[in-house]
Amino acid sequence: MLDIENVDAAAILVTADLPDDARLALLDLDPTAPGVHGKVLGWDVESQRWVPVEVPVTQVSPPPGVGG
């Protein structure tokens, strides 16, 4: 579980289909900026920038035999 509430940073949601523009924009992103504290940032294709997003709640399990 990712718990970033009340922290001085943001989490960045990276997906397998992340465009090159988003990857390049990560270089200029400051996840410690006060405006993004405690937020999860995702790439918005329309505005071509990282924005706060609601993350779906899912459970990720490691593959069998890993971490066990």
C-alpha positions as CSV (number, residue, x, y, z in Angstrom):
1,M,0.0,0.0,0.0
2,L,1.3,3.4,-0.9
3,D,0.6,6.0,1.8
4,I,1.9,9.4,0.9
5,E,-0.6,11.6,2.9
6,N,1.1,14.2,5.0
7,V,4.5,13.9,3.4
8,D,6.6,16.5,1.7
9,A,6.7,14.7,-1.6
10,A,4.5,13.2,-4.4
11,A,4.4,9.8,-5.9
12,I,4.6,9.4,-9.7
13,L,2.4,6.8,-11.4
14,V,4.4,5.2,-14.2
15,T,2.6,2.9,-16.7
16,A,4.0,0.7,-19.4
17,D,2.5,2.9,-22.1
18,L,4.1,6.1,-20.8
19,P,4.9,8.3,-23.8
20,D,8.4,9.7,-24.4
21,D,7.1,13.2,-23.8
22,A,6.1,12.2,-20.3
23,R,9.5,10.6,-19.6
24,L,11.2,13.8,-20.7
25,A,8.9,15.9,-18.6
26,L,10.0,13.9,-15.5
27,L,13.4,15.7,-15.8
28,D,11.7,19.0,-15.0
29,L,9.2,17.7,-12.4
30,D,9.8,18.6,-8.8
31,P,7.9,16.0,-6.6
32,T,8.8,18.0,-3.5
33,A,7.0,21.2,-4.7
34,P,4.4,22.2,-2.0
35,G,1.6,22.1,-4.6
36,V,2.0,18.4,-5.1
37,H,2.7,17.2,-1.5
38,G,0.8,14.0,-0.7
39,K,-0.5,13.6,-4.2
40,V,-0.1,10.9,-6.9
41,L,0.9,12.4,-10.2
42,G,-0.1,10.8,-13.6
43,W,0.5,11.9,-17.1
44,D,-2.3,13.8,-18.8
45,V,-2.1,13.2,-22.5
46,E,-4.4,16.2,-23.4
47,S,-2.5,18.8,-21.4
48,Q,0.9,17.1,-21.9
49,R,1.8,17.5,-18.2
50,W,1.9,15.7,-14.9
51,V,-1.3,16.2,-12.9
52,P,-2.7,14.9,-9.6
53,V,-4.8,11.7,-10.3
54,E,-7.0,9.3,-8.4
55,V,-5.3,6.0,-8.3
56,P,-7.5,2.9,-8.6
57,V,-7.2,0.6,-5.6
58,T,-5.8,-2.7,-6.6
59,Q,-3.7,-5.2,-4.9
60,V,-0.5,-6.3,-6.6
61,S,0.9,-9.6,-5.7
62,P,4.4,-10.8,-6.5
63,P,4.8,-13.7,-8.9
64,P,4.8,-17.1,-7.4
65,G,8.1,-17.9,-5.7
66,V,9.1,-14.3,-5.2
67,G,9.4,-12.7,-1.8
68,G,8.1,-15.6,0.0
